[in-house]
Amino acid sequence: LYTMKSGSLVTNPARQFASVPVIKLGPEFKKVGSYLERFGSTPDVLELDHLTVSGDVAFGSSVSLKGTVIIVANPGSKIMIPKGAVLENKVITGNLHILDH
């Protein structure tokens, strides 16, 4: 989202949106330890406008989020976003496991 210019933090000129993305995370992400366990690495959010995540959701490494992304795991279910996934203007609900083989 940001780059350094003359020692100051400025918005990355490649960003499409004028404001920072709106990110809403459910209570599963409240504690730092729980938050860190759910991300393989920090997702690429340069082109993200809005993110809502609720329920038991985990992200693999090198995930890219673009536009509006809403992910809601059903109670008792888990959603695993795989390594390298690109989600653009997606709504994901229910129970989802994608495994490498």
Biotite code that builds the C-alpha atoms (Angstrom):
import biotite.structure as struc

atoms = struc.array([
    struc.Atom([0.000, 0.000, 0.000], chain_id="A", res_id=1, res_name="LEU", atom_name="CA", element="C"),
    struc.Atom([2.854, 2.351, 0.756], chain_id="A", res_id=2, res_name="TYR", atom_name="CA", element="C"),
    struc.Atom([6.336, 3.118, -0.512], chain_id="A", res_id=3, res_name="THR", atom_name="CA", element="C"),
    struc.Atom([9.143, 5.309, 0.785], chain_id="A", res_id=4, res_name="MET", atom_name="CA", element="C"),
    struc.Atom([9.833, 8.616, -0.955], chain_id="A", res_id=5, res_name="LYS", atom_name="CA", element="C"),
    struc.Atom([12.511, 10.939, 0.370], chain_id="A", res_id=6, res_name="SER", atom_name="CA", element="C"),
    struc.Atom([12.256, 9.284, 3.781], chain_id="A", res_id=7, res_name="GLY", atom_name="CA", element="C"),
    struc.Atom([8.463, 9.608, 3.949], chain_id="A", res_id=8, res_name="SER", atom_name="CA", element="C"),
    struc.Atom([5.779, 6.977, 3.643], chain_id="A", res_id=9, res_name="LEU", atom_name="CA", element="C"),
    struc.Atom([3.511, 7.670, 0.633], chain_id="A", res_id=10, res_name="VAL", atom_name="CA", element="C"),
    struc.Atom([0.688, 5.758, -1.020], chain_id="A", res_id=11, res_name="THR", atom_name="CA", element="C"),
    struc.Atom([1.969, 3.391, -3.682], chain_id="A", res_id=12, res_name="ASN", atom_name="CA", element="C"),
    struc.Atom([1.278, 5.088, -7.055], chain_id="A", res_id=13, res_name="PRO", atom_name="CA", element="C"),
    struc.Atom([0.199, 1.703, -8.466], chain_id="A", res_id=14, res_name="ALA", atom_name="CA", element="C"),
    struc.Atom([-2.800, 1.649, -6.096], chain_id="A", res_id=15, res_name="ARG", atom_name="CA", element="C"),
    struc.Atom([-6.132, 2.040, -7.962], chain_id="A", res_id=16, res_name="GLN", atom_name="CA", element="C"),
    struc.Atom([-8.095, 3.406, -5.004], chain_id="A", res_id=17, res_name="PHE", atom_name="CA", element="C"),
    struc.Atom([-7.526, 6.773, -3.337], chain_id="A", res_id=18, res_name="ALA", atom_name="CA", element="C"),
    struc.Atom([-8.135, 5.443, 0.181], chain_id="A", res_id=19, res_name="SER", atom_name="CA", element="C"),
    struc.Atom([-6.796, 2.536, 2.194], chain_id="A", res_id=20, res_name="VAL", atom_name="CA", element="C"),
    struc.Atom([-8.843, -0.684, 2.009], chain_id="A", res_id=21, res_name="PRO", atom_name="CA", element="C"),
    struc.Atom([-11.649, -1.358, 4.469], chain_id="A", res_id=22, res_name="VAL", atom_name="CA", element="C"),
    struc.Atom([-10.757, -4.558, 6.331], chain_id="A", res_id=23, res_name="ILE", atom_name="CA", element="C"),
    struc.Atom([-13.205, -6.210, 8.731], chain_id="A", res_id=24, res_name="LYS", atom_name="CA", element="C"),
    struc.Atom([-12.035, -9.330, 10.553], chain_id="A", res_id=25, res_name="LEU", atom_name="CA", element="C"),
    struc.Atom([-14.191, -11.526, 12.790], chain_id="A", res_id=26, res_name="GLY", atom_name="CA", element="C"),
    struc.Atom([-13.453, -12.330, 16.447], chain_id="A", res_id=27, res_name="PRO", atom_name="CA", element="C"),
    struc.Atom([-11.304, -15.306, 15.375], chain_id="A", res_id=28, res_name="GLU", atom_name="CA", element="C"),
    struc.Atom([-8.623, -12.745, 14.420], chain_id="A", res_id=29, res_name="PHE", atom_name="CA", element="C"),
    struc.Atom([-8.723, -10.661, 17.642], chain_id="A", res_id=30, res_name="LYS", atom_name="CA", element="C"),
    struc.Atom([-5.705, -12.111, 19.423], chain_id="A", res_id=31, res_name="LYS", atom_name="CA", element="C"),
    struc.Atom([-2.318, -11.602, 17.812], chain_id="A", res_id=32, res_name="VAL", atom_name="CA", element="C"),
    struc.Atom([-1.413, -15.294, 18.088], chain_id="A", res_id=33, res_name="GLY", atom_name="CA", element="C"),
    struc.Atom([-4.656, -16.388, 16.432], chain_id="A", res_id=34, res_name="SER", atom_name="CA", element="C"),
    struc.Atom([-4.229, -13.738, 13.744], chain_id="A", res_id=35, res_name="TYR", atom_name="CA", element="C"),
    struc.Atom([-0.693, -14.861, 12.912], chain_id="A", res_id=36, res_name="LEU", atom_name="CA", element="C"),
    struc.Atom([-1.702, -18.551, 12.788], chain_id="A", res_id=37, res_name="GLU", atom_name="CA", element="C"),
    struc.Atom([-4.276, -17.769, 10.089], chain_id="A", res_id=38, res_name="ARG", atom_name="CA", element="C"),
    struc.Atom([-1.850, -16.184, 7.598], chain_id="A", res_id=39, res_name="PHE", atom_name="CA", element="C"),
    struc.Atom([0.992, -18.002, 5.814], chain_id="A", res_id=40, res_name="GLY", atom_name="CA", element="C"),
    struc.Atom([2.293, -14.526, 4.936], chain_id="A", res_id=41, res_name="SER", atom_name="CA", element="C"),
    struc.Atom([0.853, -11.039, 4.597], chain_id="A", res_id=42, res_name="THR", atom_name="CA", element="C"),
    struc.Atom([-1.553, -11.028, 1.629], chain_id="A", res_id=43, res_name="PRO", atom_name="CA", element="C"),
    struc.Atom([-0.961, -8.632, -1.266], chain_id="A", res_id=44, res_name="ASP", atom_name="CA", element="C"),
    struc.Atom([-3.654, -5.957, -0.803], chain_id="A", res_id=45, res_name="VAL", atom_name="CA", element="C"),
    struc.Atom([-2.407, -3.320, -3.268], chain_id="A", res_id=46, res_name="LEU", atom_name="CA", element="C"),
    struc.Atom([-5.571, -3.655, -5.381], chain_id="A", res_id=47, res_name="GLU", atom_name="CA", element="C"),
    struc.Atom([-7.964, -4.408, -2.482], chain_id="A", res_id=48, res_name="LEU", atom_name="CA", element="C"),
    struc.Atom([-10.927, -2.114, -1.806], chain_id="A", res_id=49, res_name="ASP", atom_name="CA", element="C"),
    struc.Atom([-12.826, -4.097, 0.843], chain_id="A", res_id=50, res_name="HIS", atom_name="CA", element="C"),
    struc.Atom([-12.194, -7.320, 2.789], chain_id="A", res_id=51, res_name="LEU", atom_name="CA", element="C"),
    struc.Atom([-14.559, -9.028, 5.225], chain_id="A", res_id=52, res_name="THR", atom_name="CA", element="C"),
    struc.Atom([-13.527, -12.299, 6.888], chain_id="A", res_id=53, res_name="VAL", atom_name="CA", element="C"),
    struc.Atom([-15.636, -14.162, 9.429], chain_id="A", res_id=54, res_name="SER", atom_name="CA", element="C"),
    struc.Atom([-15.356, -17.624, 10.931], chain_id="A", res_id=55, res_name="GLY", atom_name="CA", element="C"),
    struc.Atom([-12.579, -20.203, 10.816], chain_id="A", res_id=56, res_name="ASP", atom_name="CA", element="C"),
    struc.Atom([-10.629, -18.944, 7.797], chain_id="A", res_id=57, res_name="VAL", atom_name="CA", element="C"),
    struc.Atom([-6.911, -19.391, 7.057], chain_id="A", res_id=58, res_name="ALA", atom_name="CA", element="C"),
    struc.Atom([-4.762, -18.006, 4.226], chain_id="A", res_id=59, res_name="PHE", atom_name="CA", element="C"),
    struc.Atom([-1.788, -19.707, 2.587], chain_id="A", res_id=60, res_name="GLY", atom_name="CA", element="C"),
    struc.Atom([1.317, -17.750, 1.640], chain_id="A", res_id=61, res_name="SER", atom_name="CA", element="C"),
    struc.Atom([1.485, -15.406, -1.343], chain_id="A", res_id=62, res_name="SER", atom_name="CA", element="C"),
    struc.Atom([-2.284, -14.775, -1.494], chain_id="A", res_id=63, res_name="VAL", atom_name="CA", element="C"),
    struc.Atom([-3.463, -11.738, -3.475], chain_id="A", res_id=64, res_name="SER", atom_name="CA", element="C"),
    struc.Atom([-6.740, -9.967, -2.654], chain_id="A", res_id=65, res_name="LEU", atom_name="CA", element="C"),
    struc.Atom([-8.282, -7.534, -5.161], chain_id="A", res_id=66, res_name="LYS", atom_name="CA", element="C"),
    struc.Atom([-11.472, -5.479, -5.327], chain_id="A", res_id=67, res_name="GLY", atom_name="CA", element="C"),
    struc.Atom([-14.091, -6.639, -2.820], chain_id="A", res_id=68, res_name="THR", atom_name="CA", element="C"),
    struc.Atom([-13.513, -10.000, -1.140], chain_id="A", res_id=69, res_name="VAL", atom_name="CA", element="C"),
    struc.Atom([-15.921, -11.496, 1.403], chain_id="A", res_id=70, res_name="ILE", atom_name="CA", element="C"),
    struc.Atom([-15.129, -14.820, 3.089], chain_id="A", res_id=71, res_name="ILE", atom_name="CA", element="C"),
    struc.Atom([-17.537, -16.337, 5.619], chain_id="A", res_id=72, res_name="VAL", atom_name="CA", element="C"),
    struc.Atom([-17.022, -19.820, 7.054], chain_id="A", res_id=73, res_name="ALA", atom_name="CA", element="C"),
    struc.Atom([-20.151, -21.551, 8.321], chain_id="A", res_id=74, res_name="ASN", atom_name="CA", element="C"),
    struc.Atom([-20.165, -22.362, 12.067], chain_id="A", res_id=75, res_name="PRO", atom_name="CA", element="C"),
    struc.Atom([-18.203, -25.585, 12.583], chain_id="A", res_id=76, res_name="GLY", atom_name="CA", element="C"),
    struc.Atom([-16.658, -25.318, 9.097], chain_id="A", res_id=77, res_name="SER", atom_name="CA", element="C"),
    struc.Atom([-13.274, -24.097, 7.897], chain_id="A", res_id=78, res_name="LYS", atom_name="CA", element="C"),
    struc.Atom([-12.196, -22.252, 4.769], chain_id="A", res_id=79, res_name="ILE", atom_name="CA", element="C"),
    struc.Atom([-8.567, -22.612, 3.673], chain_id="A", res_id=80, res_name="MET", atom_name="CA", element="C"),
    struc.Atom([-7.395, -20.177, 0.987], chain_id="A", res_id=81, res_name="ILE", atom_name="CA", element="C"),
    struc.Atom([-4.520, -21.979, -0.768], chain_id="A", res_id=82, res_name="PRO", atom_name="CA", element="C"),
    struc.Atom([-0.988, -20.720, -1.301], chain_id="A", res_id=83, res_name="LYS", atom_name="CA", element="C"),
    struc.Atom([-0.723, -18.364, -4.285], chain_id="A", res_id=84, res_name="GLY", atom_name="CA", element="C"),
    struc.Atom([-4.504, -17.859, -4.655], chain_id="A", res_id=85, res_name="ALA", atom_name="CA", element="C"),
    struc.Atom([-5.742, -14.677, -6.332], chain_id="A", res_id=86, res_name="VAL", atom_name="CA", element="C"),
    struc.Atom([-9.205, -13.610, -5.165], chain_id="A", res_id=87, res_name="LEU", atom_name="CA", element="C"),
    struc.Atom([-10.765, -10.732, -7.080], chain_id="A", res_id=88, res_name="GLU", atom_name="CA", element="C"),
    struc.Atom([-14.327, -9.573, -6.390], chain_id="A", res_id=89, res_name="ASN", atom_name="CA", element="C"),
    struc.Atom([-15.261, -12.898, -4.780], chain_id="A", res_id=90, res_name="LYS", atom_name="CA", element="C"),
    struc.Atom([-17.706, -14.038, -2.134], chain_id="A", res_id=91, res_name="VAL", atom_name="CA", element="C"),
    struc.Atom([-16.734, -17.364, -0.540], chain_id="A", res_id=92, res_name="ILE", atom_name="CA", element="C"),
    struc.Atom([-19.029, -19.017, 1.989], chain_id="A", res_id=93, res_name="THR", atom_name="CA", element="C"),
    struc.Atom([-19.455, -22.414, 3.589], chain_id="A", res_id=94, res_name="GLY", atom_name="CA", element="C"),
    struc.Atom([-16.663, -24.961, 3.861], chain_id="A", res_id=95, res_name="ASN", atom_name="CA", element="C"),
    struc.Atom([-13.686, -25.040, 1.486], chain_id="A", res_id=96, res_name="LEU", atom_name="CA", element="C"),
    struc.Atom([-10.446, -27.011, 1.505], chain_id="A", res_id=97, res_name="HIS", atom_name="CA", element="C"),
    struc.Atom([-8.193, -26.921, -1.560], chain_id="A", res_id=98, res_name="ILE", atom_name="CA", element="C"),
    struc.Atom([-5.177, -29.190, -1.244], chain_id="A", res_id=99, res_name="LEU", atom_name="CA", element="C"),
    struc.Atom([-2.008, -29.466, -3.322], chain_id="A", res_id=100, res_name="ASP", atom_name="CA", element="C"),
    struc.Atom([-1.256, -32.988, -4.549], chain_id="A", res_id=101, res_name="HIS", atom_name="CA", element="C"),
])
